[in-house]
Amino acid sequence: MTDHFNEAAEYMDMIGRRHELGVAFNDLLTMSLCSYHKTNIKSNLLVKDAPNEELYMQTIAKYSKEHINIFPKILAKLHLQVFDDPYSDILGHYYTERITKGQNGQYFTPGAICEILAKLQGAGEDVEHKTVYDPACGSGRLLMCFAKHAPRNYFFGNDKNETCAKMAALNFFINGMVGEVACMDSLSMEWSCGWQINTDGIGITPIHKDQSRIWTAPPEPQKIILPSENPDDPAGKPGAQLDLF
């Protein structure tokens, strides 16, 4: 990874020596999302959103002044990383390398595979004003890869892990992507929280489930016609196993 990743990781590790690393990382994400609240940006910090301000102060309260001063340095490295290598995912890389270490199957899709999948889905400069959705987005890596080739689209992602959803929301914002991220179970539709990113201007806006396009209007399942469902298919009856060996 880049020097920006190594320096950001070193800063994060410093906080992790005093606080549980997974908690501190999640707090970094929370405070970052609060800092980029649309009200803060539109008013140049002259107007405050009360619930957002309360969440920020509750989150930061456990940290010393020394550690509070480190958090902006990590955020600065994230922005420098995006400047040098747009749509890269150092948040997801750090999370899987230093925190989860693959626990609960949290190995995010490698970048090269994301590239292939994005191109297979038709990512290209001529693709515009489409809805791009990932129902288990992790840190948003696949959606970012699509945006790298086709940025003028609307991106939607959800993940039932709140830390992952926060990573995706922050990745959306710092890469200038427009869309929505939700923390919810895409199968049961159980909702936790969500954010609209860079919609109607730059900034992040927390939303309730009835404001969420993902929750209120999820993509309709489509019938997939398998070759074996064709009566003329030599494979036989529907669902027949093809003989490969």
Secondary structure, DSSP 8 states (H G I E B T S, - for coil): --HHHHHHHHHHHHHHTTS-HHHHHHHHHHHHHHHTBHHHHHTTTSS--HHHHHHHHHHHTTS-HHHHTHHHHHHHHHHHHHHHSTT--HHHHHIIIIIITTGGG-----HHHHHHHHHHTT-STT--S-EEEETT-TTTHHHHHHHHH--SSEEEEEESSHHHHHHHHHHHHHTT-EEEEEEE-TTT--EEEEEEESTTSSSEEEE-GGG-HHHHS---------GGGSTT-TT-STT------
